[in-house]
């Protein structure tokens, strides 16, 4: 968790950059905690999916996997703090600016999941086939609890994408994924 240490009276607020915020977030939670829910849903002897170690620095990656499960959907995963923040997008990724789609946040996935393709056996969590639909790097422009803006530089997708959490009465895992203006 982010912790208050002391007030920096030596720095004006304008010098607090987005990179700093992102850097702080990276230190938020160790991977083991992030991936608890992921691991709890799976039997690694039964599924070909990765267990998850942790990752080193470098450019931030993203992946979009076409997941032909009970219902076809697209899983958008953005690297954050050594794991992959994840959303299931049932109606496909918007590709024209102004288009928006519902994106349901799911549990963080391990970094290695970005290269996973394969078949998850019947009876297992997420049973069905997983194929990489797009992958690449991204640059975070804004990274807040309820709003994320990134510039994607992928094989298929390029440009600005925005995720905004929807405020609904009971659930807080519903977001909107929008293609921004470039
Ligand atoms: Mn999925």
Backbone and ligand atoms as CSV (ligand in chain L), in Angstrom:
chain,resi,resn,atom,element,x,y,z
A,1,UNK,N,N,0.841,-1.204,0.000
A,1,UNK,CA,C,0.000,0.000,0.000
A,1,UNK,C,C,0.872,1.248,0.000
A,2,UNK,N,N,0.362,2.307,-0.612
A,2,UNK,CA,C,1.064,3.586,-0.568
A,2,UNK,C,C,1.026,4.082,0.867
A,3,UNK,N,N,2.076,4.704,1.271
A,3,UNK,CA,C,2.159,5.120,2.669
A,3,UNK,C,C,2.578,6.578,2.728
A,4,UNK,N,N,1.993,7.296,3.648
A,4,UNK,CA,C,2.398,8.680,3.839
A,4,UNK,C,C,3.643,8.698,4.705
A,5,UNK,N,N,4.677,9.344,4.216
A,5,UNK,CA,C,5.896,9.418,5.031
A,5,UNK,C,C,6.055,10.802,5.636
A,6,UNK,N,N,6.211,11.769,4.788
A,6,UNK,CA,C,6.271,13.136,5.280
A,6,UNK,C,C,5.933,14.084,4.150
A,7,UNK,N,N,5.655,15.302,4.526
A,7,UNK,CA,C,5.280,16.308,3.544
A,7,UNK,C,C,6.530,16.851,2.879
A,8,UNK,N,N,6.511,16.902,1.530
A,8,UNK,CA,C,7.676,17.448,0.832
A,8,UNK,C,C,7.471,18.933,0.620
A,9,UNK,N,N,8.003,19.750,1.512
A,9,UNK,CA,C,7.826,21.186,1.287
A,9,UNK,C,C,8.909,21.739,0.364
A,10,UNK,N,N,9.822,20.850,-0.037
A,10,UNK,CA,C,10.883,21.292,-0.954
A,10,UNK,C,C,10.455,21.214,-2.420
A,11,UNK,N,N,9.282,20.623,-2.686
A,11,UNK,CA,C,8.844,20.432,-4.075
A,11,UNK,C,C,7.460,21.002,-4.299
A,12,UNK,N,N,7.300,21.777,-5.408
A,12,UNK,CA,C,5.937,22.220,-5.739
A,12,UNK,C,C,5.136,21.044,-6.303
A,13,UNK,N,N,3.807,21.080,-6.164
A,13,UNK,CA,C,2.981,19.966,-6.665
A,13,UNK,C,C,3.193,19.712,-8.161
A,14,UNK,N,N,3.549,20.742,-8.897
A,14,UNK,CA,C,3.733,20.598,-10.346
A,14,UNK,C,C,4.889,19.665,-10.705
A,15,UNK,N,N,5.747,19.430,-9.740
A,15,UNK,CA,C,6.871,18.537,-10.018
A,15,UNK,C,C,6.557,17.068,-9.750
A,16,UNK,N,N,5.344,16.817,-9.305
A,16,UNK,CA,C,4.938,15.431,-9.089
A,16,UNK,C,C,4.403,14.905,-10.410
A,17,UNK,N,N,5.121,14.023,-11.007
A,17,UNK,CA,C,4.787,13.587,-12.362
A,17,UNK,C,C,3.992,12.296,-12.360
A,18,UNK,N,N,3.396,12.033,-13.493
A,18,UNK,CA,C,2.652,10.789,-13.675
A,18,UNK,C,C,3.572,9.580,-13.511
A,19,UNK,N,N,4.812,9.714,-13.972
A,19,UNK,CA,C,5.772,8.605,-13.829
A,19,UNK,C,C,5.992,8.244,-12.378
A,20,UNK,N,N,6.022,9.286,-11.581
A,20,UNK,CA,C,6.213,9.076,-10.160
A,20,UNK,C,C,5.029,8.323,-9.568
A,21,UNK,N,N,3.834,8.707,-9.988
A,21,UNK,CA,C,2.632,8.045,-9.499
A,21,UNK,C,C,2.642,6.586,-9.917
A,22,UNK,N,N,3.004,6.350,-11.170
A,22,UNK,CA,C,3.045,4.980,-11.669
A,22,UNK,C,C,4.114,4.193,-10.930
A,23,UNK,N,N,5.251,4.811,-10.724
A,23,UNK,CA,C,6.340,4.168,-9.981
A,23,UNK,C,C,5.858,3.782,-8.580
A,24,UNK,N,N,5.136,4.677,-7.954
A,24,UNK,CA,C,4.612,4.410,-6.612
A,24,UNK,C,C,3.655,3.225,-6.639
A,25,UNK,N,N,2.826,3.186,-7.673
A,25,UNK,CA,C,1.824,2.120,-7.767
A,25,UNK,C,C,2.493,0.775,-7.953
A,26,UNK,N,N,3.620,0.778,-8.670
A,26,UNK,CA,C,4.330,-0.459,-8.911
A,26,UNK,C,C,4.729,-1.110,-7.598
A,27,UNK,N,N,4.971,-0.277,-6.615
A,27,UNK,CA,C,5.434,-0.807,-5.343
A,27,UNK,C,C,4.269,-1.212,-4.441
A,28,UNK,N,N,3.077,-0.913,-4.925
A,28,UNK,CA,C,1.853,-1.172,-4.160
A,28,UNK,C,C,1.798,-2.533,-3.474
A,29,UNK,N,N,1.730,-3.559,-4.267
A,29,UNK,CA,C,1.512,-4.891,-3.712
A,29,UNK,C,C,2.503,-5.860,-4.331
A,30,UNK,N,N,3.070,-6.711,-3.527
A,30,UNK,CA,C,3.936,-7.724,-4.115
A,30,UNK,C,C,3.115,-8.677,-4.967
A,31,UNK,N,N,3.776,-9.252,-5.969
A,31,UNK,CA,C,3.104,-10.141,-6.906
A,31,UNK,C,C,2.344,-11.282,-6.284
A,32,UNK,N,N,2.928,-11.856,-5.291
A,32,UNK,CA,C,2.303,-13.007,-4.652
A,32,UNK,C,C,0.883,-12.672,-4.210
A,33,UNK,N,N,0.683,-11.456,-3.693
A,33,UNK,CA,C,-0.654,-11.046,-3.261
A,33,UNK,C,C,-1.547,-10.808,-4.463
A,34,UNK,N,N,-0.981,-10.142,-5.457
A,34,UNK,CA,C,-1.757,-9.820,-6.666
A,34,UNK,C,C,-2.323,-11.063,-7.314
A,35,UNK,N,N,-1.556,-12.145,-7.276
A,35,UNK,CA,C,-1.929,-13.331,-8.037
A,35,UNK,C,C,-2.656,-14.369,-7.209
A,36,UNK,N,N,-2.967,-14.037,-5.978
A,36,UNK,CA,C,-3.667,-14.986,-5.101
A,36,UNK,C,C,-4.989,-15.445,-5.689
A,37,UNK,N,N,-5.787,-14.478,-6.142
A,37,UNK,CA,C,-7.097,-14.834,-6.682
A,37,UNK,C,C,-6.936,-15.673,-7.948
A,38,UNK,N,N,-5.998,-15.264,-8.786
A,38,UNK,CA,C,-5.696,-16.015,-10.015
A,38,UNK,C,C,-5.380,-17.469,-9.682
A,39,UNK,N,N,-4.471,-17.672,-8.744
A,39,UNK,CA,C,-4.042,-19.032,-8.390
A,39,UNK,C,C,-5.180,-19.819,-7.747
A,40,UNK,N,N,-5.992,-19.136,-6.965
A,40,UNK,CA,C,-7.048,-19.839,-6.235
A,40,UNK,C,C,-8.114,-20.420,-7.167
A,41,UNK,N,N,-8.204,-19.898,-8.380
A,41,UNK,CA,C,-9.223,-20.373,-9.317
A,41,UNK,C,C,-8.742,-21.512,-10.200
A,42,UNK,N,N,-7.471,-21.817,-10.122
A,42,UNK,CA,C,-6.887,-22.760,-11.085
A,42,UNK,C,C,-6.174,-23.928,-10.436
A,43,UNK,N,N,-6.137,-25.036,-11.188
A,43,UNK,CA,C,-5.360,-26.205,-10.770
A,43,UNK,C,C,-4.228,-26.334,-11.759
A,44,UNK,N,N,-3.018,-25.998,-11.356
A,44,UNK,CA,C,-1.931,-25.914,-12.331
A,44,UNK,C,C,-1.492,-27.270,-12.876
A,45,UNK,N,N,-1.907,-28.349,-12.215
A,45,UNK,CA,C,-1.618,-29.679,-12.787
A,45,UNK,C,C,-2.584,-29.953,-13.949
A,46,UNK,N,N,-3.714,-29.233,-13.975
A,46,UNK,CA,C,-4.772,-29.520,-14.956
A,46,UNK,C,C,-4.853,-28.500,-16.081
A,47,UNK,N,N,-4.241,-27.349,-15.904
A,47,UNK,CA,C,-4.352,-26.320,-16.935
A,47,UNK,C,C,-2.964,-25.975,-17.469
A,48,UNK,N,N,-2.894,-25.695,-18.781
A,48,UNK,CA,C,-1.594,-25.303,-19.352
A,48,UNK,C,C,-1.227,-23.846,-19.057
A,49,UNK,N,N,-2.102,-23.111,-18.372
A,49,UNK,CA,C,-1.842,-21.699,-18.118
A,49,UNK,C,C,-0.646,-21.530,-17.167
A,50,UNK,N,N,0.084,-20.399,-17.295
A,50,UNK,CA,C,1.257,-20.195,-16.427
A,50,UNK,C,C,0.874,-19.934,-14.967
A,51,UNK,N,N,1.753,-20.353,-14.101
A,51,UNK,CA,C,1.586,-20.160,-12.667
A,51,UNK,C,C,1.945,-18.728,-12.274
A,52,UNK,N,N,3.001,-18.206,-12.917
A,52,UNK,CA,C,3.392,-16.822,-12.665
A,52,UNK,C,C,4.560,-16.686,-11.729
A,53,UNK,N,N,5.602,-16.086,-12.217
A,53,UNK,CA,C,6.740,-15.739,-11.364
A,53,UNK,C,C,6.661,-14.241,-11.204
A,54,UNK,N,N,7.770,-13.547,-11.348
A,54,UNK,CA,C,7.602,-12.122,-11.438
A,54,UNK,C,C,8.498,-11.537,-12.492
A,55,UNK,N,N,8.316,-10.239,-12.710
A,55,UNK,CA,C,9.036,-9.675,-13.837
A,55,UNK,C,C,9.896,-8.492,-13.460
A,56,UNK,N,N,10.829,-8.275,-14.198
A,56,UNK,CA,C,11.885,-7.261,-14.276
A,56,UNK,C,C,11.384,-6.001,-14.982
A,57,UNK,N,N,12.162,-4.938,-15.020
A,57,UNK,CA,C,11.734,-3.662,-15.623
A,57,UNK,C,C,11.564,-3.675,-17.128
A,58,UNK,N,N,11.795,-2.553,-17.782
A,58,UNK,CA,C,11.686,-2.494,-19.242
A,58,UNK,C,C,10.365,-1.912,-19.690
A,59,UNK,N,N,10.128,-1.921,-21.001
A,59,UNK,CA,C,8.906,-1.357,-21.562
A,59,UNK,C,C,7.677,-2.108,-21.062
A,60,UNK,N,N,6.587,-1.377,-20.931
A,60,UNK,CA,C,5.348,-2.004,-20.449
A,60,UNK,C,C,4.667,-2.730,-21.604
A,61,UNK,N,N,4.169,-3.898,-21.328
A,61,UNK,CA,C,3.534,-4.678,-22.385
A,61,UNK,C,C,2.013,-4.770,-22.175
A,62,UNK,N,N,1.330,-5.042,-23.264
A,62,UNK,CA,C,-0.095,-5.371,-23.159
A,62,UNK,C,C,-0.379,-6.522,-24.098
A,63,UNK,N,N,-1.499,-7.183,-23.843
A,63,UNK,CA,C,-1.941,-8.237,-24.738
A,63,UNK,C,C,-3.467,-8.215,-24.775
A,64,UNK,N,N,-4.011,-8.620,-25.910
A,64,UNK,CA,C,-5.455,-8.855,-25.993
A,64,UNK,C,C,-5.617,-10.285,-26.490
A,65,UNK,N,N,-6.255,-11.101,-25.675
A,65,UNK,CA,C,-6.449,-12.503,-26.042
A,65,UNK,C,C,-7.906,-12.752,-26.398
A,66,UNK,N,N,-8.084,-13.458,-27.502
A,66,UNK,CA,C,-9.432,-13.877,-27.876
A,66,UNK,C,C,-9.682,-15.162,-27.106
A,67,UNK,N,N,-10.682,-15.126,-26.260
A,67,UNK,CA,C,-10.943,-16.266,-25.374
A,67,UNK,C,C,-12.302,-16.854,-25.732
A,68,UNK,N,N,-12.219,-17.989,-26.408
A,68,UNK,CA,C,-13.443,-18.640,-26.842
A,68,UNK,C,C,-13.893,-19.597,-25.745
A,69,UNK,N,N,-14.490,-19.029,-24.733
A,69,UNK,CA,C,-14.959,-19.797,-23.576
A,69,UNK,C,C,-16.474,-19.971,-23.712
A,70,UNK,N,N,-17.132,-20.147,-22.602
A,70,UNK,CA,C,-18.589,-20.296,-22.630
A,70,UNK,C,C,-19.200,-19.213,-23.524
A,71,UNK,N,N,-18.648,-18.016,-23.361
A,71,UNK,CA,C,-19.015,-16.924,-24.270
A,71,UNK,C,C,-17.742,-16.322,-24.818
A,72,UNK,N,N,-17.706,-16.098,-26.118
A,72,UNK,CA,C,-16.527,-15.474,-26.725
A,72,UNK,C,C,-16.337,-14.072,-26.145
A,73,UNK,N,N,-15.123,-13.774,-25.753
A,73,UNK,CA,C,-14.806,-12.415,-25.304
A,73,UNK,C,C,-13.329,-12.141,-25.551
A,74,UNK,N,N,-12.942,-10.911,-25.327
A,74,UNK,CA,C,-11.550,-10.494,-25.519
A,74,UNK,C,C,-11.011,-10.041,-24.174
A,75,UNK,N,N,-9.847,-10.580,-23.797
A,75,UNK,CA,C,-9.250,-10.205,-22.531
A,75,UNK,C,C,-8.131,-9.204,-22.766
A,76,UNK,N,N,-8.350,-8.003,-22.272
A,76,UNK,CA,C,-7.332,-6.952,-22.363
A,76,UNK,C,C,-6.499,-6.994,-21.090
A,77,UNK,N,N,-5.186,-7.059,-21.245
A,77,UNK,CA,C,-4.307,-7.114,-20.075
A,77,UNK,C,C,-3.188,-6.088,-20.218
A,78,UNK,N,N,-3.061,-5.246,-19.201
A,78,UNK,CA,C,-2.042,-4.198,-19.187
A,78,UNK,C,C,-1.069,-4.468,-18.053
A,79,UNK,N,N,0.199,-4.437,-18.378
A,79,UNK,CA,C,1.207,-4.667,-17.337
A,79,UNK,C,C,1.148,-3.575,-16.280
A,80,UNK,N,N,1.174,-4.007,-15.035
A,80,UNK,CA,C,1.231,-3.066,-13.920
A,80,UNK,C,C,1.859,-3.766,-12.725
A,81,UNK,N,N,2.914,-3.184,-12.219
A,81,UNK,CA,C,3.555,-3.731,-11.022
A,81,UNK,C,C,3.995,-5.175,-11.177
A,82,UNK,N,N,4.434,-5.554,-12.356
A,82,UNK,CA,C,4.958,-6.903,-12.576
A,82,UNK,C,C,3.899,-7.953,-12.880
A,83,UNK,N,N,2.626,-7.555,-12.833
A,83,UNK,CA,C,1.546,-8.488,-13.199
A,83,UNK,C,C,0.736,-7.846,-14.324
A,84,UNK,N,N,-0.384,-8.459,-14.695
A,84,UNK,CA,C,-1.218,-7.915,-15.766
A,84,UNK,C,C,-2.598,-7.588,-15.228
A,85,UNK,N,N,-2.930,-6.295,-15.225
A,85,UNK,CA,C,-4.302,-5.884,-14.888
A,85,UNK,C,C,-5.182,-6.343,-16.032
A,86,UNK,N,N,-6.353,-6.881,-15.716
A,86,UNK,CA,C,-7.135,-7.564,-16.752
A,86,UNK,C,C,-8.598,-7.151,-16.787
A,87,UNK,N,N,-9.118,-7.114,-18.011
A,87,UNK,CA,C,-10.535,-6.830,-18.247
A,87,UNK,C,C,-11.046,-7.767,-19.328
A,88,UNK,N,N,-12.239,-8.280,-19.148
A,88,UNK,CA,C,-12.892,-9.078,-20.191
A,88,UNK,C,C,-13.830,-8.144,-20.950
A,89,UNK,N,N,-13.656,-8.118,-22.267
A,89,UNK,CA,C,-14.456,-7.224,-23.108
A,89,UNK,C,C,-15.344,-8.095,-23.996
A,90,UNK,N,N,-16.635,-8.227,-23.651
A,90,UNK,CA,C,-17.495,-9.188,-24.359
A,90,UNK,C,C,-17.750,-8.824,-25.819
A,91,UNK,N,N,-17.838,-7.531,-26.131
A,91,UNK,CA,C,-18.278,-7.175,-27.483
A,91,UNK,C,C,-17.154,-6.749,-28.411
A,92,UNK,N,N,-15.930,-7.041,-28.039
A,92,UNK,CA,C,-14.815,-6.709,-28.920
A,92,UNK,C,C,-14.227,-5.347,-28.609
A,93,UNK,N,N,-13.017,-5.134,-29.094
A,93,UNK,CA,C,-12.261,-3.922,-28.788
A,93,UNK,C,C,-12.681,-2.808,-29.740
A,94,UNK,N,N,-13.037,-1.636,-29.196
A,94,UNK,CA,C,-13.407,-0.525,-30.091
A,94,UNK,C,C,-12.223,-0.105,-30.956
A,95,UNK,N,N,-12.484,0.172,-32.221
A,95,UNK,CA,C,-11.369,0.531,-33.100
A,95,UNK,C,C,-11.535,1.878,-33.779
A,96,UNK,N,N,-12.724,2.513,-33.564
A,96,UNK,CA,C,-12.916,3.859,-34.110
A,96,UNK,C,C,-13.019,4.813,-32.942
A,97,UNK,N,N,-12.455,5.994,-33.091
A,97,UNK,CA,C,-12.459,6.903,-31.957
A,97,UNK,C,C,-13.901,7.255,-31.593
A,98,UNK,N,N,-14.155,7.283,-30.297
A,98,UNK,CA,C,-15.494,7.540,-29.796
A,98,UNK,C,C,-16.276,6.272,-29.492
A,99,UNK,N,N,-15.845,5.141,-30.040
A,99,UNK,CA,C,-16.537,3.883,-29.744
A,99,UNK,C,C,-16.244,3.449,-28.329
A,100,UNK,N,N,-17.222,2.834,-27.675
A,100,UNK,CA,C,-17.035,2.390,-26.303
A,100,UNK,C,C,-17.637,1.015,-26.098
A,101,UNK,N,N,-17.002,0.266,-25.222
A,101,UNK,CA,C,-17.480,-1.083,-24.922
A,101,UNK,C,C,-17.389,-1.339,-23.429
A,102,UNK,N,N,-18.278,-2.175,-22.960
A,102,UNK,CA,C,-18.202,-2.607,-21.566
A,102,UNK,C,C,-16.956,-3.477,-21.380
A,103,UNK,N,N,-16.240,-3.238,-20.291
A,103,UNK,CA,C,-15.053,-4.041,-19.960
A,103,UNK,C,C,-15.165,-4.425,-18.487
A,104,UNK,N,N,-15.209,-5.719,-18.239
A,104,UNK,CA,C,-15.396,-6.181,-16.859
A,104,UNK,C,C,-14.043,-6.575,-16.281
A,105,UNK,N,N,-13.653,-5.876,-15.233
A,105,UNK,CA,C,-12.338,-6.166,-14.641
A,105,UNK,C,C,-12.332,-7.558,-14.018
A,106,UNK,N,N,-11.255,-8.281,-14.291
A,106,UNK,CA,C,-11.095,-9.620,-13.728
A,106,UNK,C,C,-9.816,-9.640,-12.886
A,107,UNK,N,N,-9.480,-10.777,-12.348
A,107,UNK,CA,C,-8.328,-10.831,-11.447
A,107,UNK,C,C,-7.019,-10.568,-12.199
A,108,UNK,N,N,-6.038,-10.003,-11.504
A,108,UNK,CA,C,-4.718,-9.791,-12.102
A,108,UNK,C,C,-4.161,-11.138,-12.553
A,109,UNK,N,N,-3.502,-11.124,-13.684
A,109,UNK,CA,C,-2.887,-12.341,-14.221
A,109,UNK,C,C,-1.367,-12.189,-14.178
A,110,UNK,N,N,-0.645,-13.314,-14.151
A,110,UNK,CA,C,0.817,-13.203,-14.112
A,110,UNK,C,C,1.362,-12.633,-15.420
A,111,UNK,N,N,2.498,-12.005,-15.329
A,111,UNK,CA,C,3.153,-11.396,-16.481
A,111,UNK,C,C,3.263,-12.368,-17.654
A,112,UNK,N,N,3.615,-13.598,-17.368
A,112,UNK,CA,C,3.837,-14.605,-18.420
A,112,UNK,C,C,2.568,-14.940,-19.193
A,113,UNK,N,N,1.425,-14.570,-18.632
A,113,UNK,CA,C,0.170,-14.884,-19.312
A,113,UNK,C,C,0.096,-14.181,-20.662
A,114,UNK,N,N,0.853,-13.098,-20.819
A,114,UNK,CA,C,0.823,-12.326,-22.065
A,114,UNK,C,C,1.236,-13.161,-23.271
A,115,UNK,N,N,1.987,-14.233,-23.060
A,115,UNK,CA,C,2.363,-15.049,-24.217
A,115,UNK,C,C,1.602,-16.370,-24.247
A,116,UNK,N,N,0.598,-16.482,-23.397
A,116,UNK,CA,C,-0.154,-17.744,-23.346
A,116,UNK,C,C,-1.167,-17.870,-24.482
A,117,UNK,N,N,-1.108,-19.022,-25.136
A,117,UNK,CA,C,-2.143,-19.426,-26.089
A,117,UNK,C,C,-2.346,-20.907,-25.834
A,118,UNK,N,N,-3.548,-21.386,-25.957
A,118,UNK,CA,C,-3.751,-22.818,-25.755
A,118,UNK,C,C,-5.186,-23.130,-25.410
A,119,UNK,N,N,-5.367,-24.354,-24.969
A,119,UNK,CA,C,-6.707,-24.837,-24.655
A,119,UNK,C,C,-6.785,-25.148,-23.172
A,120,UNK,N,N,-7.774,-24.584,-22.545
A,120,UNK,CA,C,-8.032,-24.883,-21.137
A,120,UNK,C,C,-9.122,-25.954,-21.132
A,121,UNK,N,N,-8.808,-27.061,-20.479
A,121,UNK,CA,C,-9.686,-28.230,-20.552
A,121,UNK,C,C,-11.071,-27.968,-19.967
A,122,UNK,N,N,-12.009,-28.722,-20.472
A,122,UNK,CA,C,-13.376,-28.708,-19.985
A,122,UNK,C,C,-13.394,-28.915,-18.483
A,123,UNK,N,N,-14.247,-28.194,-17.790
A,123,UNK,CA,C,-14.351,-28.361,-16.341
A,123,UNK,C,C,-13.406,-27.447,-15.572
A,124,UNK,N,N,-12.370,-26.908,-16.265
A,124,UNK,CA,C,-11.449,-25.989,-15.604
A,124,UNK,C,C,-11.972,-24.564,-15.733
A,125,UNK,N,N,-11.452,-23.704,-14.865
A,125,UNK,CA,C,-11.841,-22.296,-14.908
A,125,UNK,C,C,-11.476,-21.692,-16.260
A,126,UNK,N,N,-12.429,-21.079,-16.930
A,126,UNK,CA,C,-12.170,-20.435,-18.221
A,126,UNK,C,C,-12.007,-21.415,-19.368
A,127,UNK,N,N,-12.536,-22.611,-19.217
A,127,UNK,CA,C,-12.401,-23.664,-20.238
A,127,UNK,C,C,-12.702,-23.137,-21.636
A,128,UNK,N,N,-11.828,-23.494,-22.576
A,128,UNK,CA,C,-11.987,-23.031,-23.948
A,128,UNK,C,C,-10.626,-22.733,-24.534
A,129,UNK,N,N,-10.618,-22.020,-25.677
A,129,UNK,CA,C,-9.326,-21.734,-26.304
A,129,UNK,C,C,-8.947,-20.268,-26.129
A,130,UNK,N,N,-7.646,-20.046,-26.014
A,130,UNK,CA,C,-7.094,-18.703,-25.865
A,130,UNK,C,C,-6.111,-18.465,-26.999
A,131,UNK,N,N,-6.342,-17.357,-27.726
A,131,UNK,CA,C,-5.456,-16.997,-28.839
A,131,UNK,C,C,-5.052,-15.542,-28.673
A,132,UNK,N,N,-3.826,-15.222,-29.000
A,132,UNK,CA,C,-3.419,-13.820,-28.925
A,132,UNK,C,C,-4.003,-13.078,-30.121
A,133,UNK,N,N,-4.763,-12.041,-29.833
A,133,UNK,CA,C,-5.421,-11.267,-30.883
A,133,UNK,C,C,-4.580,-10.030,-31.232
A,134,UNK,N,N,-3.930,-9.479,-30.211
A,134,UNK,CA,C,-3.019,-8.348,-30.426
A,134,UNK,C,C,-2.063,-8.264,-29.250
A,135,UNK,N,N,-0.867,-7.753,-29.509
A,135,UNK,CA,C,0.060,-7.506,-28.409
A,135,UNK,C,C,1.014,-6.404,-28.798
A,136,UNK,N,N,1.646,-5.840,-27.790
A,136,UNK,CA,C,2.595,-4.759,-28.041
A,136,UNK,C,C,2.974,-4.074,-26.756
A,137,UNK,N,N,3.409,-2.832,-26.910
A,137,UNK,CA,C,3.786,-2.037,-25.742
A,137,UNK,C,C,2.771,-0.920,-25.546
A,138,UNK,N,N,2.762,-0.366,-24.368
A,138,UNK,CA,C,1.911,0.803,-24.153
A,138,UNK,C,C,2.619,1.800,-23.257
A,139,UNK,N,N,2.144,3.042,-23.383
A,139,UNK,CA,C,2.641,4.107,-22.546
A,139,UNK,C,C,1.483,4.591,-21.696
A,140,UNK,N,N,1.612,4.556,-20.384
A,140,UNK,CA,C,0.526,5.056,-19.542
A,140,UNK,C,C,0.523,6.577,-19.537
A,141,UNK,N,N,-0.652,7.171,-19.714
A,141,UNK,CA,C,-0.763,8.632,-19.673
A,141,UNK,C,C,-1.388,9.059,-18.354
A,142,UNK,N,N,-2.265,8.206,-17.867
A,142,UNK,CA,C,-2.948,8.488,-16.604
A,142,UNK,C,C,-3.249,7.132,-15.981
A,143,UNK,N,N,-2.990,7.011,-14.688
A,143,UNK,CA,C,-3.193,5.701,-14.062
A,143,UNK,C,C,-3.791,5.942,-12.677
A,144,UNK,N,N,-5.109,5.987,-12.638
A,144,UNK,CA,C,-5.787,6.236,-11.372
A,144,UNK,C,C,-6.691,5.065,-11.055
A,145,UNK,N,N,-7.255,5.098,-9.863
A,145,UNK,CA,C,-8.105,4.006,-9.403
A,145,UNK,C,C,-9.299,3.790,-10.343
A,146,UNK,N,N,-9.868,4.886,-10.834
A,146,UNK,CA,C,-11.087,4.796,-11.625
A,146,UNK,C,C,-10.909,5.190,-13.081
A,147,UNK,N,N,-9.708,5.573,-13.448
A,147,UNK,CA,C,-9.483,6.004,-14.828
A,147,UNK,C,C,-8.052,5.714,-15.265
A,148,UNK,N,N,-7.949,5.092,-16.421
A,148,UNK,CA,C,-6.646,4.744,-16.980
A,148,UNK,C,C,-6.616,5.204,-18.431
A,149,UNK,N,N,-5.572,5.902,-18.787
A,149,UNK,CA,C,-5.394,6.290,-20.194
A,149,UNK,C,C,-4.050,5.806,-20.659
A,150,UNK,N,N,-4.042,5.147,-21.817
A,150,UNK,CA,C,-2.790,4.611,-22.339
A,150,UNK,C,C,-2.683,4.909,-23.833
A,151,UNK,N,N,-1.465,4.895,-24.321
A,151,UNK,CA,C,-1.255,4.895,-25.763
A,151,UNK,C,C,-0.717,3.527,-26.126
A,152,UNK,N,N,-1.477,2.820,-26.954
A,152,UNK,CA,C,-1.076,1.480,-27.360
A,152,UNK,C,C,-0.214,1.559,-28.611
A,153,UNK,N,N,0.789,0.716,-28.615
A,153,UNK,CA,C,1.607,0.574,-29.810
A,153,UNK,C,C,1.749,-0.925,-30.063
A,154,UNK,N,N,0.743,-1.469,-30.713
A,154,UNK,CA,C,0.690,-2.915,-30.893
A,154,UNK,C,C,0.767,-3.312,-32.350
A,155,UNK,N,N,0.620,-4.592,-32.574
A,155,UNK,CA,C,0.650,-5.087,-33.947
A,155,UNK,C,C,-0.618,-4.675,-34.688
A,156,UNK,N,N,-1.743,-4.668,-33.985
A,156,UNK,CA,C,-3.013,-4.299,-34.597
A,156,UNK,C,C,-3.480,-2.919,-34.131
A,157,UNK,N,N,-3.468,-2.698,-32.848
A,157,UNK,CA,C,-3.990,-1.450,-32.309
A,157,UNK,C,C,-2.891,-0.421,-32.092
A,158,UNK,N,N,-3.246,0.832,-32.376
A,158,UNK,CA,C,-2.344,1.951,-32.116
A,158,UNK,C,C,-3.201,3.076,-31.577
A,159,UNK,N,N,-2.627,3.869,-30.708
A,159,UNK,CA,C,-3.301,5.087,-30.295
A,159,UNK,C,C,-3.880,5.045,-28.896
A,160,UNK,N,N,-4.695,6.041,-28.611
A,160,UNK,CA,C,-5.168,6.286,-27.253
A,160,UNK,C,C,-6.378,5.437,-26.907
A,161,UNK,N,N,-6.303,4.832,-25.756
A,161,UNK,CA,C,-7.428,4.088,-25.197
A,161,UNK,C,C,-7.653,4.542,-23.765
A,162,UNK,N,N,-8.906,4.585,-23.397
A,162,UNK,CA,C,-9.273,5.072,-22.069
A,162,UNK,C,C,-10.174,4.049,-21.394
A,163,UNK,N,N,-9.883,3.776,-20.153
A,163,UNK,CA,C,-10.732,2.905,-19.341
A,163,UNK,C,C,-11.292,3.736,-18.197
A,164,UNK,N,N,-12.597,3.715,-18.032
A,164,UNK,CA,C,-13.232,4.470,-16.958
A,164,UNK,C,C,-14.126,3.544,-16.167
A,165,UNK,N,N,-13.948,3.531,-14.876
A,165,UNK,CA,C,-14.776,2.673,-14.033
A,165,UNK,C,C,-16.204,3.222,-13.957
A,166,UNK,N,N,-17.163,2.361,-14.108
A,166,UNK,CA,C,-18.557,2.769,-14.009
A,166,UNK,C,C,-18.991,2.696,-12.567
A,167,UNK,N,N,-19.685,3.711,-12.143
A,167,UNK,CA,C,-20.186,3.707,-10.771
A,167,UNK,C,C,-21.561,3.062,-10.768
A,168,UNK,N,N,-21.594,1.838,-10.313
A,168,UNK,CA,C,-22.882,1.182,-10.203
A,168,UNK,C,C,-23.112,0.848,-8.739
A,169,UNK,N,N,-24.361,0.601,-8.408
A,169,UNK,CA,C,-24.727,0.406,-7.007
A,169,UNK,C,C,-23.995,-0.775,-6.378
A,170,UNK,N,N,-24.005,-1.936,-7.053
A,170,UNK,CA,C,-23.474,-3.103,-6.347
A,170,UNK,C,C,-22.048,-3.525,-6.732
A,171,UNK,N,N,-21.708,-3.368,-8.001
A,171,UNK,CA,C,-20.401,-3.883,-8.407
A,171,UNK,C,C,-19.445,-2.762,-8.777
A,172,UNK,N,N,-18.175,-3.009,-8.561
A,172,UNK,CA,C,-17.211,-1.986,-8.958
A,172,UNK,C,C,-16.229,-2.543,-9.992
A,173,UNK,N,N,-16.614,-3.633,-10.654
A,173,UNK,CA,C,-15.702,-4.209,-11.647
A,173,UNK,C,C,-16.109,-3.871,-13.087
A,174,UNK,N,N,-17.144,-3.066,-13.233
A,174,UNK,CA,C,-17.588,-2.673,-14.574
A,174,UNK,C,C,-16.893,-1.379,-14.999
A,175,UNK,N,N,-16.286,-1.434,-16.157
A,175,UNK,CA,C,-15.583,-0.284,-16.723
A,175,UNK,C,C,-16.089,-0.071,-18.153
A,176,UNK,N,N,-15.773,1.110,-18.680
A,176,UNK,CA,C,-15.994,1.353,-20.111
A,176,UNK,C,C,-14.634,1.463,-20.776
A,177,UNK,N,N,-14.492,0.804,-21.902
A,177,UNK,CA,C,-13.259,0.937,-22.696
A,177,UNK,C,C,-13.588,1.795,-23.902
A,178,UNK,N,N,-12.843,2.874,-24.050
A,178,UNK,CA,C,-13.098,3.805,-25.151
A,178,UNK,C,C,-11.861,3.956,-26.012
A,179,UNK,N,N,-12.099,4.099,-27.280
A,179,UNK,CA,C,-11.002,4.480,-28.166
A,179,UNK,C,C,-10.988,5.991,-28.217
A,180,UNK,N,N,-9.870,6.591,-27.838
A,180,UNK,CA,C,-9.784,8.041,-27.787
A,180,UNK,C,C,-9.435,8.652,-29.141
A,181,UNK,N,N,-9.462,9.973,-29.165
A,181,UNK,CA,C,-9.025,10.691,-30.387
A,181,UNK,C,C,-7.506,10.693,-30.377
A,182,UNK,N,N,-6.916,10.545,-31.544
A,182,UNK,CA,C,-5.443,10.536,-31.586
A,182,UNK,C,C,-4.885,11.933,-31.840
L,1,MN,MN,MN,-11.209,-14.684,-20.438
